Amino acid sequence: MPYDIHMDVKYKPLELVDAGKLADDCKEKWWNQSLCLVNDCVTRLGVFEGEFHWHKHDREDEFFYVVDGTLFVDLEGRTVELKPRQGITVPKGVMHRTRAPKRTVVLMIEAATIKPTGD
């Protein structure tokens, strides 16, 4: 499945971040957009349906927070199911993949240096 990943930062400090409108307007199956920078981190909005590939990040942790839908985070040996208002941090170096059986909206917080598709 092709991924539609936007690394450009959409909002500057003190600009209103309208994540709800971005998510509502998204028609892609697997899309994410960098929203804003917070210190050395980026906040990203994702709309997921389907599954991402297995990967890891050698230098960066990654936090996933479900806004709407259900997100499965597959780890080696177990799967974590996230419902709305739940999140998980995947530490650097841990193999993982995310899956969404239906359209799911997710906020991610990660180092601005991260390569979303993995190292």
PDB file as gemmi writes it, atoms N, CA and C in Angstrom:
CRYST1    1.000    1.000    1.000  90.00  90.00  90.00 P 1                      
ATOM      1  N   MET A   1       0.854  -1.178   0.000  1.00  0.00           N  
ATOM      2  CA  MET A   1       0.000   0.000   0.000  1.00  0.00           C  
ATOM      3  C   MET A   1       0.901   1.243   0.000  1.00  0.00           C  
ATOM      4  N   PRO A   2       0.615   2.193  -0.850  1.00  0.00           N  
ATOM      5  CA  PRO A   2       1.408   3.431  -0.826  1.00  0.00           C  
ATOM      6  C   PRO A   2       1.046   4.282   0.404  1.00  0.00           C  
ATOM      7  N   TYR A   3       2.058   4.937   0.935  1.00  0.00           N  
ATOM      8  CA  TYR A   3       1.868   5.813   2.079  1.00  0.00           C  
ATOM      9  C   TYR A   3       1.981   7.254   1.589  1.00  0.00           C  
ATOM     10  N   ASP A   4       1.106   8.122   2.067  1.00  0.00           N  
ATOM     11  CA  ASP A   4       1.129   9.542   1.721  1.00  0.00           C  
ATOM     12  C   ASP A   4       1.653  10.286   2.949  1.00  0.00           C  
ATOM     13  N   ILE A   5       2.973  10.509   2.997  1.00  0.00           N  
ATOM     14  CA  ILE A   5       3.635  11.064   4.173  1.00  0.00           C  
ATOM     15  C   ILE A   5       4.161  12.458   3.849  1.00  0.00           C  
ATOM     16  N   HIS A   6       3.751  13.434   4.652  1.00  0.00           N  
ATOM     17  CA  HIS A   6       4.153  14.827   4.452  1.00  0.00           C  
ATOM     18  C   HIS A   6       5.035  15.262   5.621  1.00  0.00           C  
ATOM     19  N   MET A   7       6.308  15.464   5.335  1.00  0.00           N  
ATOM     20  CA  MET A   7       7.279  15.826   6.371  1.00  0.00           C  
ATOM     21  C   MET A   7       7.334  17.338   6.617  1.00  0.00           C  
ATOM     22  N   ASP A   8       6.787  18.130   5.700  1.00  0.00           N  
ATOM     23  CA  ASP A   8       6.793  19.582   5.896  1.00  0.00           C  
ATOM     24  C   ASP A   8       5.951  19.924   7.124  1.00  0.00           C  
ATOM     25  N   VAL A   9       6.366  20.931   7.860  1.00  0.00           N  
ATOM     26  CA  VAL A   9       5.643  21.354   9.060  1.00  0.00           C  
ATOM     27  C   VAL A   9       4.593  22.368   8.640  1.00  0.00           C  
ATOM     28  N   LYS A  10       3.328  22.022   8.870  1.00  0.00           N  
ATOM     29  CA  LYS A  10       2.206  22.812   8.357  1.00  0.00           C  
ATOM     30  C   LYS A  10       1.952  24.099   9.145  1.00  0.00           C  
ATOM     31  N   TYR A  11       2.150  24.075  10.456  1.00  0.00           N  
ATOM     32  CA  TYR A  11       1.794  25.227  11.293  1.00  0.00           C  
ATOM     33  C   TYR A  11       3.012  25.775  12.035  1.00  0.00           C  
ATOM     34  N   LYS A  12       3.093  27.086  12.107  1.00  0.00           N  
ATOM     35  CA  LYS A  12       4.140  27.779  12.854  1.00  0.00           C  
ATOM     36  C   LYS A  12       3.648  28.028  14.287  1.00  0.00           C  
ATOM     37  N   PRO A  13       4.563  28.388  15.193  1.00  0.00           N  
ATOM     38  CA  PRO A  13       4.127  28.723  16.552  1.00  0.00           C  
ATOM     39  C   PRO A  13       3.057  29.815  16.545  1.00  0.00           C  
ATOM     40  N   LEU A  14       2.120  29.675  17.436  1.00  0.00           N  
ATOM     41  CA  LEU A  14       0.999  30.603  17.653  1.00  0.00           C  
ATOM     42  C   LEU A  14      -0.056  30.557  16.555  1.00  0.00           C  
ATOM     43  N   GLU A  15       0.072  29.647  15.586  1.00  0.00           N  
ATOM     44  CA  GLU A  15      -0.987  29.438  14.603  1.00  0.00           C  
ATOM     45  C   GLU A  15      -1.950  28.362  15.117  1.00  0.00           C  
ATOM     46  N   LEU A  16      -3.222  28.550  14.843  1.00  0.00           N  
ATOM     47  CA  LEU A  16      -4.232  27.554  15.201  1.00  0.00           C  
ATOM     48  C   LEU A  16      -3.979  26.267  14.412  1.00  0.00           C  
ATOM     49  N   VAL A  17      -3.899  25.149  15.103  1.00  0.00           N  
ATOM     50  CA  VAL A  17      -3.715  23.841  14.474  1.00  0.00           C  
ATOM     51  C   VAL A  17      -5.092  23.189  14.370  1.00  0.00           C  
ATOM     52  N   ASP A  18      -5.612  23.089  13.162  1.00  0.00           N  
ATOM     53  CA  ASP A  18      -6.947  22.521  12.955  1.00  0.00           C  
ATOM     54  C   ASP A  18      -6.827  21.059  12.509  1.00  0.00           C  
ATOM     55  N   ALA A  19      -6.408  20.216  13.452  1.00  0.00           N  
ATOM     56  CA  ALA A  19      -6.197  18.799  13.154  1.00  0.00           C  
ATOM     57  C   ALA A  19      -7.506  18.105  12.769  1.00  0.00           C  
ATOM     58  N   GLY A  20      -8.605  18.513  13.378  1.00  0.00           N  
ATOM     59  CA  GLY A  20      -9.894  17.906  13.058  1.00  0.00           C  
ATOM     60  C   GLY A  20     -10.272  18.106  11.602  1.00  0.00           C  
ATOM     61  N   LYS A  21     -10.099  19.303  11.092  1.00  0.00           N  
ATOM     62  CA  LYS A  21     -10.423  19.592   9.690  1.00  0.00           C  
ATOM     63  C   LYS A  21      -9.502  18.816   8.758  1.00  0.00           C  
ATOM     64  N   LEU A  22      -8.204  18.767   9.090  1.00  0.00           N  
ATOM     65  CA  LEU A  22      -7.273  17.995   8.261  1.00  0.00           C  
ATOM     66  C   LEU A  22      -7.693  16.529   8.186  1.00  0.00           C  
ATOM     67  N   ALA A  23      -8.038  15.950   9.322  1.00  0.00           N  
ATOM     68  CA  ALA A  23      -8.462  14.545   9.351  1.00  0.00           C  
ATOM     69  C   ALA A  23      -9.759  14.356   8.577  1.00  0.00           C  
ATOM     70  N   ASP A  24     -10.709  15.258   8.778  1.00  0.00           N  
ATOM     71  CA  ASP A  24     -11.999  15.144   8.074  1.00  0.00           C  
ATOM     72  C   ASP A  24     -11.843  15.255   6.565  1.00  0.00           C  
ATOM     73  N   ASP A  25     -10.911  16.091   6.118  1.00  0.00           N  
ATOM     74  CA  ASP A  25     -10.710  16.313   4.684  1.00  0.00           C  
ATOM     75  C   ASP A  25      -9.887  15.214   4.015  1.00  0.00           C  
ATOM     76  N   CYS A  26      -9.226  14.379   4.798  1.00  0.00           N  
ATOM     77  CA  CYS A  26      -8.341  13.358   4.248  1.00  0.00           C  
ATOM     78  C   CYS A  26      -9.138  12.228   3.594  1.00  0.00           C  
ATOM     79  N   LYS A  27      -8.779  11.910   2.365  1.00  0.00           N  
ATOM     80  CA  LYS A  27      -9.437  10.813   1.632  1.00  0.00           C  
ATOM     81  C   LYS A  27      -8.501   9.622   1.427  1.00  0.00           C  
ATOM     82  N   GLU A  28      -7.253   9.752   1.839  1.00  0.00           N  
ATOM     83  CA  GLU A  28      -6.251   8.702   1.650  1.00  0.00           C  
ATOM     84  C   GLU A  28      -6.451   7.573   2.662  1.00  0.00           C  
ATOM     85  N   LYS A  29      -5.954   6.384   2.312  1.00  0.00           N  
ATOM     86  CA  LYS A  29      -6.023   5.241   3.237  1.00  0.00           C  
ATOM     87  C   LYS A  29      -4.911   5.293   4.283  1.00  0.00           C  
ATOM     88  N   TRP A  30      -3.724   5.809   3.897  1.00  0.00           N  
ATOM     89  CA  TRP A  30      -2.618   5.879   4.844  1.00  0.00           C  
ATOM     90  C   TRP A  30      -1.894   7.199   4.616  1.00  0.00           C  
ATOM     91  N   TRP A  31      -2.162   8.156   5.505  1.00  0.00           N  
ATOM     92  CA  TRP A  31      -1.702   9.532   5.320  1.00  0.00           C  
ATOM     93  C   TRP A  31      -1.205  10.068   6.642  1.00  0.00           C  
ATOM     94  N   ASN A  32      -0.152  10.889   6.601  1.00  0.00           N  
ATOM     95  CA  ASN A  32       0.173  11.664   7.789  1.00  0.00           C  
ATOM     96  C   ASN A  32       0.851  12.975   7.406  1.00  0.00           C  
ATOM     97  N   GLN A  33       0.713  13.934   8.307  1.00  0.00           N  
ATOM     98  CA  GLN A  33       1.184  15.293   8.093  1.00  0.00           C  
ATOM     99  C   GLN A  33       1.840  15.792   9.371  1.00  0.00           C  
ATOM    100  N   SER A  34       3.048  16.359   9.233  1.00  0.00           N  
ATOM    101  CA  SER A  34       3.676  17.034  10.371  1.00  0.00           C  
ATOM    102  C   SER A  34       2.885  18.298  10.652  1.00  0.00           C  
ATOM    103  N   LEU A  35       2.425  18.447  11.887  1.00  0.00           N  
ATOM    104  CA  LEU A  35       1.617  19.609  12.252  1.00  0.00           C  
ATOM    105  C   LEU A  35       2.474  20.764  12.729  1.00  0.00           C  
ATOM    106  N   CYS A  36       3.308  20.499  13.755  1.00  0.00           N  
ATOM    107  CA  CYS A  36       4.076  21.585  14.356  1.00  0.00           C  
ATOM    108  C   CYS A  36       5.306  21.026  15.064  1.00  0.00           C  
ATOM    109  N   LEU A  37       6.263  21.896  15.266  1.00  0.00           N  
ATOM    110  CA  LEU A  37       7.453  21.552  16.033  1.00  0.00           C  
ATOM    111  C   LEU A  37       7.261  21.961  17.481  1.00  0.00           C  
ATOM    112  N   VAL A  38       7.706  21.103  18.388  1.00  0.00           N  
ATOM    113  CA  VAL A  38       7.722  21.401  19.820  1.00  0.00           C  
ATOM    114  C   VAL A  38       9.119  21.043  20.292  1.00  0.00           C  
ATOM    115  N   ASN A  39       9.936  22.074  20.527  1.00  0.00           N  
ATOM    116  CA  ASN A  39      11.351  21.875  20.845  1.00  0.00           C  
ATOM    117  C   ASN A  39      11.994  21.065  19.719  1.00  0.00           C  
ATOM    118  N   ASP A  40      12.570  19.915  20.018  1.00  0.00           N  
ATOM    119  CA  ASP A  40      13.225  19.104  18.988  1.00  0.00           C  
ATOM    120  C   ASP A  40      12.325  17.990  18.464  1.00  0.00           C  
ATOM    121  N   CYS A  41      11.024  18.084  18.760  1.00  0.00           N  
ATOM    122  CA  CYS A  41      10.079  17.046  18.356  1.00  0.00           C  
ATOM    123  C   CYS A  41       9.065  17.588  17.354  1.00  0.00           C  
ATOM    124  N   VAL A  42       8.437  16.674  16.661  1.00  0.00           N  
ATOM    125  CA  VAL A  42       7.374  17.034  15.732  1.00  0.00           C  
ATOM    126  C   VAL A  42       6.097  16.324  16.184  1.00  0.00           C  
ATOM    127  N   THR A  43       4.985  17.030  16.090  1.00  0.00           N  
ATOM    128  CA  THR A  43       3.673  16.438  16.319  1.00  0.00           C  
ATOM    129  C   THR A  43       3.079  16.166  14.948  1.00  0.00           C  
ATOM    130  N   ARG A  44       2.650  14.929  14.729  1.00  0.00           N  
ATOM    131  CA  ARG A  44       2.124  14.521  13.422  1.00  0.00           C  
ATOM    132  C   ARG A  44       0.694  14.019  13.577  1.00  0.00           C  
ATOM    133  N   LEU A  45      -0.099  14.227  12.552  1.00  0.00           N  
ATOM    134  CA  LEU A  45      -1.454  13.708  12.488  1.00  0.00           C  
ATOM    135  C   LEU A  45      -1.479  12.601  11.450  1.00  0.00           C  
ATOM    136  N   GLY A  46      -2.051  11.458  11.817  1.00  0.00           N  
ATOM    137  CA  GLY A  46      -2.155  10.353  10.867  1.00  0.00           C  
ATOM    138  C   GLY A  46      -3.588   9.898  10.708  1.00  0.00           C  
ATOM    139  N   VAL A  47      -3.927   9.524   9.490  1.00  0.00           N  
ATOM    140  CA  VAL A  47      -5.193   8.850   9.192  1.00  0.00           C  
ATOM    141  C   VAL A  47      -4.789   7.514   8.589  1.00  0.00           C  
ATOM    142  N   PHE A  48      -5.147   6.440   9.275  1.00  0.00           N  
ATOM    143  CA  PHE A  48      -4.691   5.110   8.900  1.00  0.00           C  
ATOM    144  C   PHE A  48      -5.871   4.187   8.622  1.00  0.00           C  
ATOM    145  N   GLU A  49      -5.725   3.378   7.584  1.00  0.00           N  
ATOM    146  CA  GLU A  49      -6.633   2.261   7.326  1.00  0.00           C  
ATOM    147  C   GLU A  49      -5.810   1.218   6.584  1.00  0.00           C  
ATOM    148  N   GLY A  50      -5.664   0.057   7.188  1.00  0.00           N  
ATOM    149  CA  GLY A  50      -4.791  -0.974   6.642  1.00  0.00           C  
ATOM    150  C   GLY A  50      -3.602  -1.174   7.560  1.00  0.00           C  
ATOM    151  N   GLU A  51      -2.481  -1.614   6.984  1.00  0.00           N  
ATOM    152  CA  GLU A  51      -1.319  -1.865   7.831  1.00  0.00           C  
ATOM    153  C   GLU A  51      -0.062  -1.247   7.237  1.00  0.00           C  
ATOM    154  N   PHE A  52       0.812  -0.823   8.129  1.00  0.00           N  
ATOM    155  CA  PHE A  52       2.129  -0.294   7.782  1.00  0.00           C  
ATOM    156  C   PHE A  52       3.091  -1.476   7.789  1.00  0.00           C  
ATOM    157  N   HIS A  53       4.268  -1.324   7.255  1.00  0.00           N  
ATOM    158  CA  HIS A  53       5.253  -2.408   7.246  1.00  0.00           C  
ATOM    159  C   HIS A  53       6.019  -2.458   8.582  1.00  0.00           C  
ATOM    160  N   TRP A  54       6.611  -3.611   8.862  1.00  0.00           N  
ATOM    161  CA  TRP A  54       7.462  -3.764  10.042  1.00  0.00           C  
ATOM    162  C   TRP A  54       8.686  -2.872   9.874  1.00  0.00           C  
ATOM    163  N   HIS A  55       9.076  -2.180  10.940  1.00  0.00           N  
ATOM    164  CA  HIS A  55      10.238  -1.306  10.901  1.00  0.00           C  
ATOM    165  C   HIS A  55      10.664  -0.951  12.320  1.00  0.00           C  
ATOM    166  N   LYS A  56      11.791  -0.240  12.428  1.00  0.00           N  
ATOM    167  CA  LYS A  56      12.242   0.274  13.718  1.00  0.00           C  
ATOM    168  C   LYS A  56      12.954   1.599  13.471  1.00  0.00           C  
ATOM    169  N   HIS A  57      13.152   2.326  14.552  1.00  0.00           N  
ATOM    170  CA  HIS A  57      13.880   3.587  14.515  1.00  0.00           C  
ATOM    171  C   HIS A  57      15.078   3.423  15.443  1.00  0.00           C  
ATOM    172  N   ASP A  58      16.270   3.554  14.894  1.00  0.00           N  
ATOM    173  CA  ASP A  58      17.484   3.294  15.666  1.00  0.00           C  
ATOM    174  C   ASP A  58      17.757   4.344  16.735  1.00  0.00           C  
ATOM    175  N   ARG A  59      17.328   5.598  16.506  1.00  0.00           N  
ATOM    176  CA  ARG A  59      17.683   6.695  17.418  1.00  0.00           C  
ATOM    177  C   ARG A  59      16.502   7.390  18.089  1.00  0.00           C  
ATOM    178  N   GLU A  60      15.284   7.109  17.668  1.00  0.00           N  
ATOM    179  CA  GLU A  60      14.139   7.883  18.161  1.00  0.00           C  
ATOM    180  C   GLU A  60      13.040   6.999  18.748  1.00  0.00           C  
ATOM    181  N   ASP A  61      12.456   7.462  19.862  1.00  0.00           N  
ATOM    182  CA  ASP A  61      11.226   6.882  20.395  1.00  0.00           C  
ATOM    183  C   ASP A  61      10.064   7.456  19.584  1.00  0.00           C  
ATOM    184  N   GLU A  62       8.907   6.789  19.678  1.00  0.00           N  
ATOM    185  CA  GLU A  62       7.730   7.226  18.928  1.00  0.00           C  
ATOM    186  C   GLU A  62       6.498   7.042  19.812  1.00  0.00           C  
ATOM    187  N   PHE A  63       5.667   8.077  19.919  1.00  0.00           N  
ATOM    188  CA  PHE A  63       4.450   8.008  20.733  1.00  0.00           C  
ATOM    189  C   PHE A  63       3.237   8.053  19.807  1.00  0.00           C  
ATOM    190  N   PHE A  64       2.299   7.121  20.003  1.00  0.00           N  
ATOM    191  CA  PHE A  64       1.050   7.058  19.245  1.00  0.00           C  
ATOM    192  C   PHE A  64      -0.111   7.303  20.203  1.00  0.00           C  
ATOM    193  N   TYR A  65      -1.041   8.178  19.824  1.00  0.00           N  
ATOM    194  CA  TYR A  65      -2.222   8.492  20.627  1.00  0.00           C  
ATOM    195  C   TYR A  65      -3.434   8.462  19.709  1.00  0.00           C  
ATOM    196  N   VAL A  66      -4.402   7.606  20.017  1.00  0.00           N  
ATOM    197  CA  VAL A  66      -5.580   7.444  19.163  1.00  0.00           C  
ATOM    198  C   VAL A  66      -6.624   8.504  19.497  1.00  0.00           C  
ATOM    199  N   VAL A  67      -7.047   9.219  18.474  1.00  0.00           N  
ATOM    200  CA  VAL A  67      -8.102  10.222  18.593  1.00  0.00           C  
ATOM    201  C   VAL A  67      -9.449   9.578  18.266  1.00  0.00           C  
ATOM    202  N   ASP A  68      -9.472   8.782  17.185  1.00  0.00           N  
ATOM    203  CA  ASP A  68     -10.715   8.155  16.726  1.00  0.00           C  
ATOM    204  C   ASP A  68     -10.376   6.826  16.061  1.00  0.00           C  
ATOM    205  N   GLY A  69     -11.150   5.781  16.347  1.00  0.00           N  
ATOM    206  CA  GLY A  69     -10.928   4.473  15.739  1.00  0.00           C  
ATOM    207  C   GLY A  69     -10.167   3.548  16.663  1.00  0.00           C  
ATOM    208  N   THR A  70      -9.539   2.529  16.086  1.00  0.00           N  
ATOM    209  CA  THR A  70      -8.768   1.540  16.827  1.00  0.00           C  
ATOM    210  C   THR A  70      -7.449   1.320  16.108  1.00  0.00           C  
ATOM    211  N   LEU A  71      -6.364   1.370  16.854  1.00  0.00           N  
ATOM    212  CA  LEU A  71      -5.032   1.142  16.295  1.00  0.00           C  
ATOM    213  C   LEU A  71      -4.400  -0.048  16.995  1.00  0.00           C  
ATOM    214  N   PHE A  72      -3.906  -0.983  16.204  1.00  0.00           N  
ATOM    215  CA  PHE A  72      -3.131  -2.097  16.735  1.00  0.00           C  
ATOM    216  C   PHE A  72      -1.657  -1.789  16.508  1.00  0.00           C  
ATOM    217  N   VAL A  73      -0.865  -1.908  17.557  1.00  0.00           N  
ATOM    218  CA  VAL A  73       0.576  -1.748  17.459  1.00  0.00           C  
ATOM    219  C   VAL A  73       1.174  -3.136  17.675  1.00  0.00           C  
ATOM    220  N   ASP A  74       1.669  -3.727  16.590  1.00  0.00           N  
ATOM    221  CA  ASP A  74       2.288  -5.042  16.661  1.00  0.00           C  
ATOM    222  C   ASP A  74       3.739  -4.877  17.069  1.00  0.00           C  
ATOM    223  N   LEU A  75       4.127  -5.623  18.082  1.00  0.00           N  
ATOM    224  CA  LEU A  75       5.493  -5.660  18.575  1.00  0.00           C  
ATOM    225  C   LEU A  75       5.957  -7.110  18.466  1.00  0.00           C  
ATOM    226  N   GLU A  76       7.227  -7.353  18.561  1.00  0.00           N  
ATOM    227  CA  GLU A  76       7.681  -8.738  18.528  1.00  0.00           C  
ATOM    228  C   GLU A  76       7.122  -9.465  19.749  1.00  0.00           C  
ATOM    229  N   GLY A  77       6.268 -10.457  19.522  1.00  0.00           N  
ATOM    230  CA  GLY A  77       5.728 -11.257  20.610  1.00  0.00           C  
ATOM    231  C   GLY A  77       4.406 -10.806  21.184  1.00  0.00           C  
ATOM    232  N   ARG A  78       3.919  -9.621  20.817  1.00  0.00           N  
ATOM    233  CA  ARG A  78       2.616  -9.189  21.342  1.00  0.00           C  
ATOM    234  C   ARG A  78       2.051  -8.047  20.503  1.00  0.00           C  
ATOM    235  N   THR A  79       0.758  -7.820  20.700  1.00  0.00           N  
ATOM    236  CA  THR A  79       0.052  -6.731  20.032  1.00  0.00           C  
ATOM    237  C   THR A  79      -0.665  -5.907  21.085  1.00  0.00           C  
ATOM    238  N   VAL A  80      -0.574  -4.587  20.966  1.00  0.00           N  
ATOM    239  CA  VAL A  80      -1.272  -3.669  21.865  1.00  0.00           C  
ATOM    240  C   VAL A  80      -2.408  -3.025  21.071  1.00  0.00           C  
ATOM    241  N   GLU A  81      -3.620  -3.093  21.616  1.00  0.00           N  
ATOM    242  CA  GLU A  81      -4.785  -2.476  20.992  1.00  0.00           C  
ATOM    243  C   GLU A  81      -5.058  -1.134  21.658  1.00  0.00           C  
ATOM    244  N   LEU A  82      -5.078  -0.084  20.867  1.00  0.00           N  
ATOM    245  CA  LEU A  82      -5.347   1.256  21.385  1.00  0.00           C  
ATOM    246  C   LEU A  82      -6.712   1.740  20.905  1.00  0.00           C  
ATOM    247  N   LYS A  83      -7.504   2.170  21.849  1.00  0.00           N  
ATOM    248  CA  LYS A  83      -8.819   2.768  21.583  1.00  0.00           C  
ATOM    249  C   LYS A  83      -8.689   4.284  21.726  1.00  0.00           C  
ATOM    250  N   PRO A  84      -9.730   5.042  21.399  1.00  0.00           N  
ATOM    251  CA  PRO A  84      -9.651   6.499  21.560  1.00  0.00           C  
ATOM    252  C   PRO A  84      -9.230   6.890  22.979  1.00  0.00           C  
ATOM    253  N   ARG A  85      -8.364   7.897  23.025  1.00  0.00           N  
ATOM    254  CA  ARG A  85      -7.837   8.457  24.264  1.00  0.00           C  
ATOM    255  C   ARG A  85      -6.825   7.538  24.942  1.00  0.00           C  
ATOM    256  N   GLN A  86      -6.234   6.606  24.166  1.00  0.00           N  
ATOM    257  CA  GLN A  86      -5.178   5.749  24.676  1.00  0.00           C  
ATOM    258  C   GLN A  86      -3.934   5.901  23.803  1.00  0.00           C  
ATOM    259  N   GLY A  87      -2.770   5.705  24.411  1.00  0.00           N  
ATOM    260  CA  GLY A  87      -1.529   5.838  23.665  1.00  0.00           C  
ATOM    261  C   GLY A  87      -0.471   4.880  24.153  1.00  0.00           C  
ATOM    262  N   ILE A  88       0.625   4.824  23.394  1.00  0.00           N  
ATOM    263  CA  ILE A  88       1.768   3.982  23.763  1.00  0.00           C  
ATOM    264  C   ILE A  88       3.032   4.606  23.175  1.00  0.00           C  
ATOM    265  N   THR A  89       4.128   4.473  23.917  1.00  0.00           N  
ATOM    266  CA  THR A  89       5.434   4.871  23.414  1.00  0.00           C  
ATOM    267  C   THR A  89       6.179   3.624  22.967  1.00  0.00           C  
ATOM    268  N   VAL A  90       6.665   3.641  21.738  1.00  0.00           N  
ATOM    269  CA  VAL A  90       7.508   2.562  21.230  1.00  0.00           C  
ATOM    270  C   VAL A  90       8.954   3.069  21.316  1.00  0.00           C  
ATOM    271  N   PRO A  91       9.776   2.437  22.159  1.00  0.00           N  
ATOM    272  CA  PRO A  91      11.160   2.902  22.320  1.00  0.00           C  
ATOM    273  C   PRO A  91      11.999   2.674  21.063  1.00  0.00           C  
ATOM    274  N   LYS A  92      13.027   3.469  20.922  1.00  0.00           N  
ATOM    275  CA  LYS A  92      13.950   3.298  19.804  1.00  0.00           C  
ATOM    276  C   LYS A  92      14.491   1.877  19.781  1.00  0.00           C  
ATOM    277  N   GLY A  93      14.704   1.376  18.577  1.00  0.00           N  
ATOM    278  CA  GLY A  93      15.266   0.044  18.402  1.00  0.00           C  
ATOM    279  C   GLY A  93      14.270  -1.095  18.445  1.00  0.00           C  
ATOM    280  N   VAL A  94      12.997  -0.827  18.762  1.00  0.00           N  
ATOM    281  CA  VAL A  94      11.984  -1.878  18.875  1.00  0.00           C  
ATOM    282  C   VAL A  94      11.254  -2.037  17.535  1.00  0.00           C  
ATOM    283  N   MET A  95      11.291  -3.266  16.994  1.00  0.00           N  
ATOM    284  CA  MET A  95      10.551  -3.557  15.759  1.00  0.00           C  
ATOM    285  C   MET A  95       9.064  -3.432  16.034  1.00  0.00           C  
ATOM    286  N   HIS A  96       8.355  -2.776  15.123  1.00  0.00           N  
ATOM    287  CA  HIS A  96       6.915  -2.598  15.296  1.00  0.00           C  
ATOM    288  C   HIS A  96       6.252  -2.316  13.949  1.00  0.00           C  
ATOM    289  N   ARG A  97       4.950  -2.457  13.944  1.00  0.00           N  
ATOM    290  CA  ARG A  97       4.139  -1.997  12.820  1.00  0.00           C  
ATOM    291  C   ARG A  97       2.786  -1.604  13.391  1.00  0.00           C  
ATOM    292  N   THR A  98       2.117  -0.698  12.703  1.00  0.00           N  
ATOM    293  CA  THR A  98       0.789  -0.272  13.118  1.00  0.00           C  
ATOM    294  C   THR A  98      -0.224  -0.784  12.105  1.00  0.00           C  
ATOM    295  N   ARG A  99      -1.424  -1.102  12.618  1.00  0.00           N  
ATOM    296  CA  ARG A  99      -2.526  -1.601  11.786  1.00  0.00           C  
ATOM    297  C   ARG A  99      -3.816  -0.947  12.246  1.00  0.00           C  
ATOM    298  N   ALA A 100      -4.677  -0.638  11.294  1.00  0.00           N  
ATOM    299  CA  ALA A 100      -5.992  -0.087  11.619  1.00  0.00           C  
ATOM    300  C   ALA A 100      -7.030  -0.818  10.763  1.00  0.00           C  
ATOM    301  N   PRO A 101      -7.920  -1.588  11.389  1.00  0.00           N  
ATOM    302  CA  PRO A 101      -8.910  -2.345  10.621  1.00  0.00           C  
ATOM    303  C   PRO A 101      -9.942  -1.450   9.933  1.00  0.00           C  
ATOM    304  N   LYS A 102     -10.126  -0.246  10.463  1.00  0.00           N  
ATOM    305  CA  LYS A 102     -11.011   0.751   9.849  1.00  0.00           C  
ATOM    306  C   LYS A 102     -10.342   2.107  10.025  1.00  0.00           C  
ATOM    307  N   ARG A 103     -10.868   3.104   9.380  1.00  0.00           N  
ATOM    308  CA  ARG A 103     -10.272   4.442   9.423  1.00  0.00           C  
ATOM    309  C   ARG A 103     -10.031   4.872  10.874  1.00  0.00           C  
ATOM    310  N   THR A 104      -8.793   5.249  11.158  1.00  0.00           N  
ATOM    311  CA  THR A 104      -8.374   5.615  12.511  1.00  0.00           C  
ATOM    312  C   THR A 104      -7.540   6.888  12.442  1.00  0.00           C  
ATOM    313  N   VAL A 105      -7.797   7.806  13.368  1.00  0.00           N  
ATOM    314  CA  VAL A 105      -7.066   9.067  13.431  1.00  0.00           C  
ATOM    315  C   VAL A 105      -6.127   9.010  14.636  1.00  0.00           C  
ATOM    316  N   VAL A 106      -4.855   9.334  14.393  1.00  0.00           N  
ATOM    317  CA  VAL A 106      -3.811   9.172  15.390  1.00  0.00           C  
ATOM    318  C   VAL A 106      -2.952  10.428  15.459  1.00  0.00           C  
ATOM    319  N   LEU A 107      -2.568  10.824  16.664  1.00  0.00           N  
ATOM    320  CA  LEU A 107      -1.535  11.835  16.857  1.00  0.00           C  
ATOM    321  C   LEU A 107      -0.240  11.101  17.205  1.00  0.00           C  
ATOM    322  N   MET A 108       0.864  11.562  16.638  1.00  0.00           N  
ATOM    323  CA  MET A 108       2.170  10.979  16.927  1.00  0.00           C  
ATOM    324  C   MET A 108       3.103  12.096  17.372  1.00  0.00           C  
ATOM    325  N   ILE A 109       3.934  11.800  18.342  1.00  0.00           N  
ATOM    326  CA  ILE A 109       4.965  12.733  18.787  1.00  0.00           C  
ATOM    327  C   ILE A 109       6.275  11.984  18.698  1.00  0.00           C  
ATOM    328  N   GLU A 110       7.237  12.601  18.010  1.00  0.00           N  
ATOM    329  CA  GLU A 110       8.506  11.941  17.780  1.00  0.00           C  
ATOM    330  C   GLU A 110       9.577  12.988  17.483  1.00  0.00           C  
ATOM    331  N   ALA A 111      10.835  12.591  17.572  1.00  0.00           N  
ATOM    332  CA  ALA A 111      11.923  13.503  17.246  1.00  0.00           C  
ATOM    333  C   ALA A 111      11.774  13.982  15.806  1.00  0.00           C  
ATOM    334  N   ALA A 112      12.087  15.234  15.569  1.00  0.00           N  
ATOM    335  CA  ALA A 112      11.956  15.805  14.224  1.00  0.00           C  
ATOM    336  C   ALA A 112      12.882  15.123  13.224  1.00  0.00           C  
ATOM    337  N   THR A 113      13.876  14.384  13.713  1.00  0.00           N  
ATOM    338  CA  THR A 113      14.830  13.698  12.843  1.00  0.00           C  
ATOM    339  C   THR A 113      14.335  12.344  12.347  1.00  0.00           C  
ATOM    340  N   ILE A 114      13.183  11.889  12.811  1.00  0.00           N  
ATOM    341  CA  ILE A 114      12.714  10.538  12.515  1.00  0.00           C  
ATOM    342  C   ILE A 114      12.425  10.363  11.015  1.00  0.00           C  
ATOM    343  N   LYS A 115      12.696   9.178  10.547  1.00  0.00           N  
ATOM    344  CA  LYS A 115      12.301   8.773   9.189  1.00  0.00           C  
ATOM    345  C   LYS A 115      11.073   7.888   9.388  1.00  0.00           C  
ATOM    346  N   PRO A 116       9.862   8.361   9.029  1.00  0.00           N  
ATOM    347  CA  PRO A 116       8.636   7.631   9.364  1.00  0.00           C  
ATOM    348  C   PRO A 116       8.581   6.182   8.865  1.00  0.00           C  
ATOM    349  N   THR A 117       9.271   5.882   7.781  1.00  0.00           N  
ATOM    350  CA  THR A 117       9.223   4.523   7.250  1.00  0.00           C  
ATOM    351  C   THR A 117      10.236   3.589   7.904  1.00  0.00           C  
ATOM    352  N   GLY A 118      11.060   4.126   8.814  1.00  0.00           N  
ATOM    353  CA  GLY A 118      12.019   3.302   9.551  1.00  0.00           C  
ATOM    354  C   GLY A 118      13.439   3.477   9.051  1.00  0.00           C  
ATOM    355  N   ASP A 119      14.385   2.958   9.849  1.00  0.00           N  
ATOM    356  CA  ASP A 119      15.816   3.039   9.495  1.00  0.00           C  
ATOM    357  C   ASP A 119      16.253   1.778   8.792  1.00  0.00           C  
TER     358      ASP A 119                                                      
END                                                                             
